[in-house]
Amino acid sequence: MRERWINALSVLFFGFLGGMLRYLFTITFDFNGTIMVNLIGCFLLAFLTYFFISFKSFAQWLTIGLGTGFVGSFTTFSSFNLDMFKLVLLNESGYLLFYLLISILGGLLLAAIGSIVGFHLGNKLQGEE
Amino acid sequence: MIYLVGIGAALGSLFRYEFTVAIKKRFIYNWPLATFIINLVGSFLLGLLFGVDLPANYYLFLGTGILGGFTTFSTLNTEIIGLFNNKKIRIGIIYMFLSYLSGFFLLAIGYFLGHMM
């Protein structure tokens, strides 16, 4: 019961930070800001998830706060769709295609790289403990 | 302004976390049902908010904050990679296409509904 509350507080705190950082990216770089947060976030979440699978020395509240809270809040699926919808309304088909391809393919590729790097680094550090 | 986004995102993240924990207790499928529902509902609602043309501060709190924090692009991709790693290639590909296609479609429906209100 106590652990549940600590996890919830951790998600609130880290989600607060992740959301504000996302906002800074989007007011600075507009649509490209959403692309950046989503790509960086895909690498980070896969890295953290697989790092914590192989390296088990962190407290649960911290792994949930960083992954589910911070990175989950930093990236956004709804704004990704809204940006594309706005590009349809603006008739920007060239940029729409770029936005779509780099987000979907880039996100998948970076999550794959993040999972491999995270898992191996976690294993290496776990072995040294 | 930025704190409105942060507070909204904190709440959105907590809803996502609690919903995911609740769903995972009840369903044992390979399909990542919790994230799937979260992303589709969030996209529909964001389209709706954008369609009704809210005052800027309301939109920042509800849209950029709560719905931005509630939905997640990174979890979607990490789950797809997880399915691929577990040799569930077909489910991963269907999950990916269905998320992207229905997310966009639902956002558009939300927008037109909001626009009519």
gemmi code that builds the backbone of each chain (N, CA, C; Angstrom):
import gemmi

chains = {
    "A": [
        ("MET", (0.838, -1.209, 0.000), (0.000, 0.000, 0.000), (0.871, 1.256, 0.000)),
        ("ARG", (1.882, 1.258, 0.868), (2.768, 2.418, 0.958), (3.539, 2.582, -0.352)),
        ("GLU", (3.951, 1.448, -0.923), (4.706, 1.466, -2.176), (3.869, 2.062, -3.318)),
        ("ARG", (2.582, 1.756, -3.335), (1.673, 2.290, -4.338), (1.655, 3.810, -4.332)),
        ("TRP", (1.613, 4.376, -3.129), (1.596, 5.838, -2.993), (2.917, 6.460, -3.429)),
        ("ILE", (4.013, 5.800, -3.082), (5.327, 6.333, -3.463), (5.477, 6.311, -4.987)),
        ("ASN", (5.050, 5.215, -5.625), (5.104, 5.133, -7.089), (4.258, 6.222, -7.737)),
        ("ALA", (3.045, 6.435, -7.201), (2.143, 7.450, -7.759), (2.757, 8.847, -7.638)),
        ("LEU", (3.344, 9.147, -6.477), (3.984, 10.452, -6.279), (5.162, 10.637, -7.224)),
        ("SER", (5.902, 9.560, -7.429), (7.056, 9.604, -8.323), (6.621, 9.883, -9.763)),
        ("VAL", (5.533, 9.216, -10.207), (5.014, 9.450, -11.558), (4.553, 10.906, -11.705)),
        ("LEU", (3.874, 11.435, -10.673), (3.431, 12.838, -10.705), (4.614, 13.789, -10.847)),
        ("PHE", (5.622, 13.584, -10.017), (6.781, 14.480, -10.008), (7.549, 14.428, -11.333)),
        ("PHE", (7.871, 13.224, -11.789), (8.650, 13.099, -13.019), (7.805, 13.436, -14.259)),
        ("GLY", (6.501, 13.157, -14.191), (5.614, 13.521, -15.294), (5.521, 15.035, -15.461)),
        ("PHE", (5.554, 15.742, -14.331), (5.566, 17.215, -14.309), (6.789, 17.732, -15.076)),
        ("LEU", (7.959, 17.175, -14.763), (9.197, 17.605, -15.427), (9.194, 17.260, -16.920)),
        ("GLY", (8.778, 16.046, -17.243), (8.784, 15.600, -18.641), (7.860, 16.451, -19.508)),
        ("GLY", (6.689, 16.794, -18.978), (5.724, 17.594, -19.725), (6.237, 19.002, -19.982)),
        ("MET", (6.884, 19.591, -18.985), (7.414, 20.949, -19.164), (8.563, 20.958, -20.172)),
        ("LEU", (9.396, 19.942, -20.119), (10.511, 19.864, -21.068), (9.977, 19.703, -22.499)),
        ("ARG", (8.921, 18.891, -22.658), (8.296, 18.732, -23.974), (7.781, 20.079, -24.479)),
        ("TYR", (7.138, 20.834, -23.581), (6.594, 22.138, -23.951), (7.701, 23.084, -24.424)),
        ("LEU", (8.852, 23.059, -23.737), (9.980, 23.906, -24.143), (10.453, 23.547, -25.553)),
        ("PHE", (10.503, 22.258, -25.859), (10.908, 21.824, -27.204), (9.911, 22.306, -28.256)),
        ("THR", (8.602, 22.187, -27.958), (7.618, 22.529, -28.992), (7.481, 24.042, -29.177)),
        ("ILE", (7.680, 24.848, -28.103), (7.613, 26.295, -28.350), (8.890, 26.774, -29.033)),
        ("THR", (9.982, 26.053, -28.908), (11.237, 26.456, -29.555), (11.297, 25.987, -31.010)),
        ("PHE", (10.899, 24.715, -31.245), (11.086, 24.139, -32.587), (9.773, 23.802, -33.305)),
        ("ASP", (8.620, 24.156, -32.705), (7.319, 23.919, -33.340), (7.114, 22.423, -33.663)),
        ("PHE", (6.683, 22.092, -34.872), (6.425, 20.692, -35.218), (7.692, 19.843, -35.099)),
        ("ASN", (8.826, 20.431, -35.470), (10.085, 19.681, -35.338), (10.378, 19.335, -33.881)),
        ("GLY", (9.857, 20.162, -32.962), (10.037, 19.882, -31.536), (9.344, 18.588, -31.132)),
        ("THR", (8.131, 18.366, -31.673), (7.414, 17.115, -31.376), (8.188, 15.920, -31.938)),
        ("ILE", (8.726, 16.091, -33.164), (9.536, 15.014, -33.741), (10.713, 14.697, -32.813)),
        ("MET", (11.409, 15.763, -32.349), (12.597, 15.563, -31.494), (12.247, 14.862, -30.187)),
        ("VAL", (11.201, 15.340, -29.479), (10.895, 14.713, -28.185), (10.510, 13.246, -28.387)),
        ("ASN", (9.766, 12.968, -29.445), (9.339, 11.585, -29.657), (10.510, 10.674, -30.012)),
        ("LEU", (11.449, 11.160, -30.818), (12.597, 10.325, -31.182), (13.549, 10.128, -29.998)),
        ("ILE", (13.876, 11.233, -29.310), (14.751, 11.125, -28.130), (14.094, 10.200, -27.101)),
        ("GLY", (12.782, 10.384, -26.905), (12.050, 9.596, -25.912), (12.020, 8.111, -26.226)),
        ("CYS", (11.906, 7.765, -27.519), (11.889, 6.346, -27.894), (13.204, 5.676, -27.519)),
        ("PHE", (14.316, 6.365, -27.805), (15.614, 5.817, -27.423), (15.695, 5.674, -25.901)),
        ("LEU", (15.343, 6.760, -25.197), (15.477, 6.780, -23.735), (14.618, 5.718, -23.051)),
        ("LEU", (13.352, 5.586, -23.473), (12.475, 4.635, -22.777), (12.928, 3.194, -23.009)),
        ("ALA", (13.294, 2.880, -24.258), (13.766, 1.523, -24.534), (15.074, 1.266, -23.779)),
        ("PHE", (15.954, 2.275, -23.776), (17.216, 2.148, -23.040), (16.953, 1.859, -21.567)),
        ("LEU", (16.120, 2.693, -20.937), (15.837, 2.543, -19.501), (15.160, 1.209, -19.213)),
        ("THR", (14.145, 0.866, -20.021), (13.392, -0.367, -19.787), (14.320, -1.579, -19.803)),
        ("TYR", (15.190, -1.664, -20.814), (16.062, -2.838, -20.943), (17.260, -2.756, -20.011)),
        ("PHE", (17.676, -1.537, -19.671), (18.745, -1.379, -18.683), (18.268, -1.907, -17.329)),
        ("PHE", (17.052, -1.547, -16.941), (16.524, -1.977, -15.644), (16.171, -3.457, -15.626)),
        ("ILE", (15.990, -4.076, -16.804), (15.751, -5.521, -16.848), (17.032, -6.268, -16.476)),
        ("SER", (18.179, -5.767, -16.990), (19.425, -6.482, -16.735), (20.176, -5.952, -15.500)),
        ("PHE", (19.909, -4.717, -15.117), (20.571, -4.121, -13.948), (19.518, -3.844, -12.893)),
        ("LYS", (19.542, -4.639, -11.826), (18.394, -4.639, -10.913), (18.628, -3.893, -9.606)),
        ("SER", (19.558, -2.922, -9.620), (19.917, -2.303, -8.346), (19.174, -1.011, -8.008)),
        ("PHE", (18.213, -0.604, -8.861), (17.494, 0.628, -8.563), (16.137, 0.349, -7.924)),
        ("ALA", (15.694, 1.286, -7.097), (14.388, 1.153, -6.447), (13.274, 1.276, -7.483)),
        ("GLN", (12.155, 0.592, -7.222), (11.056, 0.582, -8.181), (10.470, 1.984, -8.432)),
        ("TRP", (10.375, 2.786, -7.371), (9.785, 4.123, -7.553), (10.610, 4.943, -8.541)),
        ("LEU", (11.934, 4.710, -8.552), (12.800, 5.482, -9.442), (12.666, 5.010, -10.895)),
        ("THR", (12.618, 3.703, -11.109), (12.495, 3.192, -12.479), (11.129, 3.569, -13.074)),
        ("ILE", (10.074, 3.502, -12.254), (8.738, 3.891, -12.729), (8.658, 5.398, -12.958)),
        ("GLY", (9.266, 6.157, -12.051), (9.258, 7.621, -12.195), (9.964, 8.065, -13.467)),
        ("LEU", (11.149, 7.515, -13.714), (11.920, 7.914, -14.895), (11.270, 7.435, -16.189)),
        ("GLY", (10.858, 6.169, -16.235), (10.306, 5.591, -17.466), (8.880, 6.034, -17.725)),
        ("THR", (7.961, 5.592, -16.866), (6.539, 5.905, -17.049), (6.256, 7.388, -16.838)),
        ("GLY", (6.882, 7.973, -15.818), (6.625, 9.381, -15.515), (7.326, 10.324, -16.480)),
        ("PHE", (8.645, 10.380, -16.390), (9.386, 11.380, -17.161), (9.308, 11.155, -18.677)),
        ("VAL", (9.777, 9.996, -19.147), (9.825, 9.790, -20.603), (8.423, 9.646, -21.189)),
        ("GLY", (7.522, 8.957, -20.463), (6.152, 8.798, -20.945), (5.465, 10.142, -21.143)),
        ("SER", (5.728, 11.068, -20.241), (5.118, 12.392, -20.321), (5.831, 13.287, -21.341)),
        ("PHE", (7.126, 13.056, -21.500), (7.941, 13.818, -22.460), (7.471, 13.547, -23.892)),
        ("THR", (7.211, 12.286, -24.212), (6.731, 11.953, -25.559), (5.214, 12.047, -25.605)),
        ("THR", (4.669, 12.179, -26.802), (3.229, 12.331, -26.923), (2.712, 11.748, -28.233)),
        ("PHE", (1.687, 10.936, -28.121), (1.072, 10.335, -29.298), (-0.041, 11.236, -29.837)),
        ("SER", (-0.739, 11.919, -28.927), (-1.867, 12.751, -29.359), (-1.389, 13.970, -30.155)),
        ("SER", (-0.312, 14.636, -29.691), (0.188, 15.802, -30.430), (0.817, 15.396, -31.756)),
        ("PHE", (1.396, 14.197, -31.775), (1.943, 13.657, -33.030), (0.831, 13.599, -34.081)),
        ("ASN", (-0.328, 13.069, -33.695), (-1.450, 12.994, -34.626), (-2.024, 14.369, -34.964)),
        ("LEU", (-2.039, 15.252, -33.956), (-2.579, 16.591, -34.202), (-1.682, 17.367, -35.171)),
        ("ASP", (-0.367, 17.248, -34.997), (0.560, 17.919, -35.921), (0.297, 17.469, -37.354)),
        ("MET", (0.115, 16.174, -37.538), (-0.113, 15.662, -38.897), (-1.454, 16.154, -39.449)),
        ("PHE", (-2.447, 16.214, -38.552), (-3.760, 16.712, -38.970), (-3.665, 18.178, -39.414)),
        ("LYS", (-2.889, 18.962, -38.653), (-2.688, 20.374, -39.017), (-1.991, 20.475, -40.372)),
        ("LEU", (-1.027, 19.591, -40.625), (-0.311, 19.608, -41.907), (-1.245, 19.247, -43.063)),
        ("VAL", (-2.214, 18.354, -42.800), (-3.220, 18.033, -43.816), (-4.061, 19.281, -44.117)),
        ("LEU", (-4.497, 19.971, -43.037), (-5.302, 21.184, -43.209), (-4.530, 22.263, -43.961)),
        ("LEU", (-3.209, 22.319, -43.715), (-2.361, 23.332, -44.359), (-1.919, 22.923, -45.762)),
        ("ASN", (-2.278, 21.700, -46.158), (-1.891, 21.182, -47.475), (-0.377, 21.030, -47.668)),
        ("GLU", (0.328, 20.799, -46.543), (1.792, 20.658, -46.586), (2.164, 19.188, -46.777)),
        ("SER", (1.909, 18.640, -47.963), (2.057, 17.193, -48.112), (3.514, 16.730, -48.039)),
        ("GLY", (4.462, 17.555, -48.504), (5.875, 17.175, -48.457), (6.363, 17.046, -47.024)),
        ("TYR", (6.073, 18.075, -46.224), (6.496, 18.051, -44.824), (5.739, 16.976, -44.053)),
        ("LEU", (4.463, 16.737, -44.415), (3.659, 15.691, -43.778), (4.313, 14.315, -43.962)),
        ("LEU", (4.759, 14.047, -45.172), (5.395, 12.762, -45.465), (6.693, 12.607, -44.672)),
        ("PHE", (7.491, 13.690, -44.637), (8.724, 13.694, -43.855), (8.424, 13.427, -42.378)),
        ("TYR", (7.442, 14.171, -41.835), (7.057, 14.069, -40.428), (6.640, 12.637, -40.075)),
        ("LEU", (5.791, 12.081, -40.952), (5.254, 10.733, -40.740), (6.369, 9.675, -40.754)),
        ("LEU", (7.194, 9.731, -41.793), (8.224, 8.702, -41.957), (9.295, 8.785, -40.882)),
        ("ILE", (9.771, 10.016, -40.600), (10.860, 10.121, -39.621), (10.377, 9.738, -38.222)),
        ("SER", (9.109, 10.075, -37.906), (8.590, 9.737, -36.573), (8.403, 8.226, -36.428)),
        ("ILE", (7.743, 7.614, -37.408), (7.401, 6.197, -37.282), (8.642, 5.307, -37.436)),
        ("LEU", (9.415, 5.518, -38.519), (10.585, 4.674, -38.731), (11.701, 5.017, -37.751)),
        ("GLY", (11.914, 6.319, -37.524), (12.949, 6.752, -36.583), (12.642, 6.269, -35.168)),
        ("GLY", (11.380, 6.369, -34.762), (10.988, 5.939, -33.416), (11.256, 4.459, -33.204)),
        ("LEU", (10.908, 3.681, -34.218), (11.105, 2.233, -34.121), (12.595, 1.881, -34.071)),
        ("LEU", (13.372, 2.518, -34.952), (14.813, 2.245, -35.020), (15.510, 2.658, -33.718)),
        ("LEU", (15.159, 3.854, -33.204), (15.808, 4.328, -31.978), (15.405, 3.484, -30.773)),
        ("ALA", (14.163, 3.002, -30.743), (13.755, 2.116, -29.645), (14.534, 0.802, -29.727)),
        ("ALA", (14.767, 0.307, -30.950), (15.530, -0.934, -31.114), (16.968, -0.740, -30.625)),
        ("ILE", (17.595, 0.378, -31.040), (18.974, 0.656, -30.612), (19.023, 0.840, -29.095)),
        ("GLY", (18.067, 1.597, -28.555), (18.017, 1.835, -27.114), (17.905, 0.546, -26.318)),
        ("SER", (17.098, -0.395, -26.822), (16.909, -1.652, -26.085), (18.207, -2.468, -26.069)),
        ("ILE", (18.929, -2.469, -27.190), (20.183, -3.236, -27.257), (21.253, -2.609, -26.366)),
        ("VAL", (21.435, -1.281, -26.507), (22.441, -0.575, -25.702), (22.116, -0.706, -24.210)),
        ("GLY", (20.853, -0.500, -23.848), (20.438, -0.569, -22.445), (20.672, -1.947, -21.847)),
        ("PHE", (20.282, -2.970, -22.599), (20.416, -4.340, -22.084), (21.883, -4.715, -21.860)),
        ("HIS", (22.742, -4.382, -22.832), (24.158, -4.749, -22.716), (24.882, -3.947, -21.645)),
        ("LEU", (24.557, -2.655, -21.556), (25.177, -1.832, -20.516), (24.744, -2.316, -19.132)),
        ("GLY", (23.455, -2.656, -19.001), (22.952, -3.165, -17.727), (23.638, -4.464, -17.325)),
        ("ASN", (23.788, -5.346, -18.298), (24.470, -6.620, -18.043), (25.902, -6.419, -17.601)),
        ("LYS", (26.585, -5.494, -18.276), (27.991, -5.215, -18.001), (28.143, -4.689, -16.565)),
        ("LEU", (27.292, -3.707, -16.213), (27.375, -3.115, -14.878), (26.961, -4.116, -13.797)),
        ("GLN", (25.966, -4.951, -14.101), (25.510, -5.954, -13.134), (26.633, -6.953, -12.851)),
        ("GLY", (27.384, -7.302, -13.921), (28.502, -8.238, -13.776), (29.627, -7.683, -12.933)),
        ("GLU", (29.794, -6.359, -12.952), (30.879, -5.728, -12.196), (30.552, -5.545, -10.723)),
        ("GLU", (29.246, -5.685, -10.379), (28.845, -5.472, -8.977), (29.367, -6.552, -8.054)),
    ],
    "B": [
        ("MET", (2.485, 29.872, -17.392), (2.064, 29.105, -18.563), (2.666, 27.710, -18.567)),
        ("ILE", (3.988, 27.680, -18.396), (4.680, 26.383, -18.473), (4.261, 25.487, -17.304)),
        ("TYR", (3.907, 26.096, -16.158), (3.474, 25.286, -15.013), (2.113, 24.643, -15.261)),
        ("LEU", (1.268, 25.328, -16.047), (-0.023, 24.729, -16.417), (0.205, 23.424, -17.172)),
        ("VAL", (1.169, 23.460, -18.113), (1.503, 22.252, -18.881), (2.056, 21.177, -17.944)),
        ("GLY", (2.969, 21.588, -17.052), (3.600, 20.630, -16.137), (2.595, 19.951, -15.216)),
        ("ILE", (1.701, 20.740, -14.616), (0.697, 20.162, -13.696), (-0.246, 19.232, -14.463)),
        ("GLY", (-0.661, 19.676, -15.653), (-1.511, 18.819, -16.489), (-0.800, 17.522, -16.852)),
        ("ALA", (0.453, 17.630, -17.256), (1.221, 16.443, -17.667), (1.423, 15.481, -16.501)),
        ("ALA", (1.607, 16.041, -15.283), (1.751, 15.192, -14.096), (0.477, 14.372, -13.897)),
        ("LEU", (-0.692, 15.043, -14.000), (-1.968, 14.343, -13.827), (-2.185, 13.324, -14.942)),
        ("GLY", (-1.895, 13.723, -16.183), (-2.050, 12.813, -17.314), (-1.193, 11.568, -17.163)),
        ("SER", (0.042, 11.748, -16.685), (0.948, 10.610, -16.482), (0.417, 9.677, -15.401)),
        ("LEU", (-0.127, 10.276, -14.333), (-0.671, 9.455, -13.249), (-1.881, 8.644, -13.730)),
        ("PHE", (-2.765, 9.266, -14.515), (-3.914, 8.535, -15.079), (-3.413, 7.361, -15.916)),
        ("ARG", (-2.398, 7.625, -16.752), (-1.852, 6.574, -17.620), (-1.269, 5.434, -16.781)),
        ("TYR", (-0.516, 5.792, -15.744), (0.097, 4.782, -14.879), (-0.957, 3.927, -14.181)),
        ("GLU", (-1.953, 4.595, -13.564), (-2.986, 3.864, -12.822), (-3.834, 2.991, -13.763)),
        ("PHE", (-4.144, 3.530, -14.937), (-4.944, 2.775, -15.907), (-4.178, 1.532, -16.379)),
        ("THR", (-2.880, 1.709, -16.642), (-2.056, 0.593, -17.108), (-1.962, -0.497, -16.044)),
        ("VAL", (-1.752, -0.083, -14.785), (-1.676, -1.057, -13.681), (-3.011, -1.802, -13.553)),
        ("ALA", (-4.126, -1.075, -13.628), (-5.455, -1.679, -13.473), (-5.750, -2.668, -14.603)),
        ("ILE", (-5.452, -2.270, -15.837), (-5.732, -3.123, -17.003), (-4.861, -4.381, -16.960)),
        ("LYS", (-3.595, -4.209, -16.606), (-2.673, -5.352, -16.628), (-3.055, -6.422, -15.611)),
        ("LYS", (-3.779, -5.991, -14.549), (-4.232, -6.971, -13.562), (-5.342, -7.841, -14.115)),
        ("ARG", (-6.128, -7.271, -15.051), (-7.317, -7.961, -15.519), (-7.128, -8.722, -16.826)),
        ("PHE", (-6.183, -8.271, -17.637), (-6.007, -8.913, -18.937), (-4.614, -9.507, -19.062)),
        ("ILE", (-4.542, -10.714, -19.534), (-3.225, -11.281, -19.807), (-3.172, -11.652, -21.278)),
        ("TYR", (-2.997, -10.639, -22.109), (-2.855, -10.857, -23.542), (-1.468, -10.388, -23.957)),
        ("ASN", (-1.083, -10.788, -25.149), (0.150, -10.246, -25.704), (-0.063, -8.821, -26.192)),
        ("TRP", (-1.312, -8.535, -26.534), (-1.651, -7.214, -27.048), (-1.526, -6.164, -25.935)),
        ("PRO", (-0.740, -5.078, -26.174), (-0.604, -4.039, -25.128), (-1.864, -3.182, -25.080)),
        ("LEU", (-2.907, -3.723, -24.481), (-4.227, -3.108, -24.519), (-4.276, -1.739, -23.839)),
        ("ALA", (-3.583, -1.612, -22.692), (-3.668, -0.357, -21.933), (-3.153, 0.823, -22.763)),
        ("THR", (-1.947, 0.722, -23.295), (-1.365, 1.818, -24.079), (-2.205, 2.096, -25.322)),
        ("PHE", (-2.708, 1.014, -25.922), (-3.533, 1.141, -27.127), (-4.767, 2.007, -26.845)),
        ("ILE", (-5.490, 1.672, -25.775), (-6.694, 2.431, -25.409), (-6.330, 3.877, -25.051)),
        ("ILE", (-5.277, 4.038, -24.244), (-4.843, 5.381, -23.819), (-4.552, 6.269, -25.033)),
        ("ASN", (-3.784, 5.750, -25.977), (-3.393, 6.563, -27.133), (-4.572, 6.905, -28.038)),
        ("LEU", (-5.502, 5.974, -28.187), (-6.654, 6.253, -29.045), (-7.620, 7.224, -28.387)),
        ("VAL", (-7.935, 6.992, -27.108), (-8.832, 7.914, -26.391), (-8.209, 9.311, -26.331)),
        ("GLY", (-6.912, 9.374, -26.020), (-6.219, 10.663, -25.930), (-6.214, 11.420, -27.256)),
        ("SER", (-6.041, 10.696, -28.357), (-6.021, 11.343, -29.672), (-7.398, 11.897, -30.022)),
        ("PHE", (-8.443, 11.113, -29.745), (-9.810, 11.571, -29.992), (-10.091, 12.851, -29.198)),
        ("LEU", (-9.740, 12.828, -27.900), (-10.019, 13.983, -27.042), (-9.217, 15.214, -27.465)),
        ("LEU", (-7.980, 15.021, -27.910), (-7.182, 16.170, -28.345), (-7.789, 16.786, -29.613)),
        ("GLY", (-8.272, 15.941, -30.515), (-8.946, 16.441, -31.708), (-10.173, 17.263, -31.330)),
        ("LEU", (-10.914, 16.752, -30.356), (-12.108, 17.438, -29.863), (-11.753, 18.815, -29.285)),
        ("LEU", (-10.723, 18.854, -28.450), (-10.287, 20.118, -27.835), (-9.842, 21.117, -28.890)),
        ("PHE", (-9.098, 20.627, -29.874), (-8.606, 21.496, -30.942), (-9.788, 22.024, -31.768)),
        ("GLY", (-10.797, 21.168, -31.956), (-11.975, 21.554, -32.742), (-12.839, 22.608, -32.074)),
        ("VAL", (-12.985, 22.532, -30.739), (-13.857, 23.500, -30.065), (-13.174, 24.849, -29.862)),
        ("ASP", (-11.891, 24.930, -30.149), (-11.175, 26.201, -30.117), (-11.244, 26.871, -28.739)),
        ("LEU", (-10.590, 26.256, -27.766), (-10.580, 26.738, -26.385), (-9.669, 27.958, -26.216)),
        ("PRO", (-9.885, 28.742, -25.135), (-8.917, 29.799, -24.796), (-7.532, 29.166, -24.542)),
        ("ALA", (-6.469, 29.898, -24.859), (-5.108, 29.348, -24.859), (-4.718, 28.621, -23.567)),
        ("ASN", (-5.026, 29.222, -22.408), (-4.616, 28.603, -21.144), (-5.325, 27.280, -20.866)),
        ("TYR", (-6.597, 27.190, -21.239), (-7.345, 25.933, -21.068), (-6.744, 24.847, -21.954)),
        ("TYR", (-6.429, 25.251, -23.195), (-5.857, 24.284, -24.130), (-4.491, 23.790, -23.634)),
        ("LEU", (-3.678, 24.712, -23.101), (-2.350, 24.324, -22.600), (-2.466, 23.317, -21.461)),
        ("PHE", (-3.411, 23.561, -20.545), (-3.570, 22.661, -19.400), (-4.166, 21.320, -19.822)),
        ("LEU", (-5.297, 21.373, -20.548), (-6.012, 20.133, -20.904), (-5.336, 19.372, -22.052)),
        ("GLY", (-4.958, 20.097, -23.106), (-4.432, 19.451, -24.311), (-2.956, 19.130, -24.200)),
        ("THR", (-2.139, 20.205, -24.175), (-0.681, 20.010, -24.114), (-0.289, 19.309, -22.812)),
        ("GLY", (-0.951, 19.678, -21.706), (-0.622, 19.098, -20.411), (-1.197, 17.707, -20.224)),
        ("ILE", (-2.494, 17.630, -19.887), (-3.103, 16.353, -19.507), (-3.024, 15.321, -20.638)),
        ("LEU", (-3.507, 15.681, -21.834), (-3.532, 14.673, -22.913), (-2.138, 14.367, -23.448)),
        ("GLY", (-1.264, 15.395, -23.478), (0.123, 15.156, -23.893), (0.819, 14.196, -22.942)),
        ("GLY", (0.560, 14.359, -21.623), (1.171, 13.480, -20.624), (0.505, 12.113, -20.571)),
        ("PHE", (-0.790, 12.083, -20.884), (-1.556, 10.828, -20.840), (-1.122, 9.899, -21.977)),
        ("THR", (-1.069, 10.423, -23.193), (-0.665, 9.587, -24.336), (0.852, 9.491, -24.391)),
        ("THR", (1.343, 8.463, -25.072), (2.790, 8.258, -25.089), (3.240, 7.602, -26.382)),
        ("PHE", (4.245, 8.198, -26.974), (4.806, 7.697, -28.222), (5.929, 6.692, -27.926)),
        ("SER", (6.646, 6.944, -26.828), (7.802, 6.098, -26.496), (7.374, 4.711, -26.034)),
        ("THR", (6.286, 4.641, -25.249), (5.819, 3.333, -24.777), (5.332, 2.490, -25.952)),
        ("LEU", (4.627, 3.133, -26.883), (4.161, 2.427, -28.084), (5.334, 1.745, -28.792)),
        ("ASN", (6.391, 2.518, -29.042), (7.527, 1.961, -29.787), (8.314, 0.923, -28.986)),
        ("THR", (8.447, 1.164, -27.673), (9.156, 0.187, -26.840), (8.370, -1.125, -26.775)),
        ("GLU", (7.031, -1.023, -26.762), (6.203, -2.239, -26.759), (6.309, -2.991, -28.091)),
        ("ILE", (6.366, -2.243, -29.201), (6.519, -2.900, -30.510), (7.850, -3.665, -30.542)),
        ("ILE", (8.929, -3.017, -30.079), (10.237, -3.686, -30.041), (10.184, -4.903, -29.112)),
        ("GLY", (9.484, -4.778, -27.986), (9.329, -5.896, -27.061), (8.636, -7.083, -27.731)),
        ("LEU", (7.581, -6.798, -28.511), (6.873, -7.866, -29.228), (7.798, -8.506, -30.265)),
        ("PHE", (8.571, -7.684, -30.980), (9.527, -8.204, -31.966), (10.562, -9.099, -31.275)),
        ("ASN", (11.081, -8.621, -30.127), (12.089, -9.403, -29.379), (11.538, -10.750, -28.930)),
        ("ASN", (10.223, -10.800, -28.664), (9.602, -12.058, -28.221), (9.072, -12.879, -29.388)),
        ("LYS", (9.535, -12.543, -30.579), (9.153, -13.266, -31.805), (7.660, -13.139, -32.138)),
        ("LYS", (7.024, -12.117, -31.590), (5.624, -11.879, -31.925), (5.572, -10.783, -32.991)),
        ("ILE", (6.187, -11.079, -34.131), (6.361, -10.091, -35.199), (5.006, -9.630, -35.745)),
        ("ARG", (4.119, -10.594, -35.976), (2.835, -10.267, -36.591), (1.997, -9.354, -35.683)),
        ("ILE", (1.933, -9.702, -34.394), (1.175, -8.861, -33.453), (1.807, -7.461, -33.389)),
        ("GLY", (3.146, -7.404, -33.387), (3.842, -6.121, -33.346), (3.491, -5.240, -34.527)),
        ("ILE", (3.471, -5.816, -35.711), (3.176, -5.043, -36.918), (1.711, -4.580, -36.933)),
        ("ILE", (0.807, -5.483, -36.528), (-0.622, -5.101, -36.477), (-0.843, -3.998, -35.436)),
        ("TYR", (-0.207, -4.159, -34.271), (-0.317, -3.171, -33.190), (0.158, -1.802, -33.679)),
        ("MET", (1.272, -1.802, -34.409), (1.847, -0.561, -34.924), (0.902, 0.124, -35.920)),
        ("PHE", (0.459, -0.629, -36.933), (-0.393, -0.025, -37.963), (-1.734, 0.411, -37.404)),
        ("LEU", (-2.311, -0.420, -36.539), (-3.620, -0.102, -35.985), (-3.552, 1.143, -35.085)),
        ("SER", (-2.455, 1.289, -34.334), (-2.293, 2.461, -33.467), (-2.208, 3.729, -34.299)),
        ("TYR", (-1.331, 3.721, -35.320), (-1.138, 4.929, -36.119), (-2.373, 5.283, -36.937)),
        ("LEU", (-2.980, 4.281, -37.572), (-4.138, 4.568, -38.423), (-5.334, 5.036, -37.606)),
        ("SER", (-5.666, 4.293, -36.537), (-6.860, 4.677, -35.787), (-6.619, 5.918, -34.943)),
        ("GLY", (-5.362, 6.156, -34.508), (-5.061, 7.384, -33.767), (-5.371, 8.613, -34.607)),
        ("PHE", (-4.907, 8.609, -35.843), (-5.132, 9.750, -36.732), (-6.613, 9.889, -37.080)),
        ("PHE", (-7.236, 8.771, -37.376), (-8.648, 8.749, -37.744), (-9.529, 9.285, -36.602)),
        ("LEU", (-9.257, 8.812, -35.373), (-10.050, 9.259, -34.221), (-9.826, 10.734, -33.916)),
        ("LEU", (-8.580, 11.198, -34.107), (-8.317, 12.626, -33.889), (-9.132, 13.466, -34.873)),
        ("ALA", (-9.191, 13.006, -36.128), (-9.953, 13.743, -37.144), (-11.438, 13.755, -36.806)),
        ("ILE", (-11.981, 12.611, -36.364), (-13.395, 12.561, -35.958), (-13.649, 13.516, -34.790)),
        ("GLY", (-12.749, 13.498, -33.800), (-12.857, 14.402, -32.654), (-12.887, 15.850, -33.098)),
        ("TYR", (-12.005, 16.178, -34.031), (-11.930, 17.559, -34.517), (-13.247, 17.998, -35.160)),
        ("PHE", (-13.798, 17.140, -36.031), (-15.029, 17.526, -36.716), (-16.209, 17.599, -35.748)),
        ("LEU", (-16.249, 16.700, -34.764), (-17.296, 16.765, -33.732), (-17.167, 18.063, -32.942)),
        ("GLY", (-15.934, 18.384, -32.526), (-15.696, 19.603, -31.759), (-16.053, 20.848, -32.549)),
        ("HIS", (-15.749, 20.811, -33.820), (-16.013, 21.931, -34.704), (-17.508, 22.212, -34.842)),
        ("MET", (-18.319, 21.151, -34.752), (-19.770, 21.311, -34.899), (-20.431, 21.831, -33.628)),
        ("MET", (-19.723, 21.670, -32.480), (-20.333, 22.046, -31.194), (-20.490, 23.559, -31.044)),
    ],
}
model = gemmi.Model(1)
for chain_id, residues in chains.items():
    chain = gemmi.Chain(chain_id)
    for i, (resn, *xyz) in enumerate(residues, 1):
        res = gemmi.Residue()
        res.name, res.seqid = resn, gemmi.SeqId(i, " ")
        for name, pos in zip(("N", "CA", "C"), xyz):
            atom = gemmi.Atom()
            atom.name, atom.element = name, gemmi.Element(name[0])
            atom.pos, atom.b_iso = gemmi.Position(*pos), 0.0
            res.add_atom(atom)
        chain.add_residue(res)
    model.add_chain(chain)
structure = gemmi.Structure()
structure.add_model(model)
structure.setup_entities()
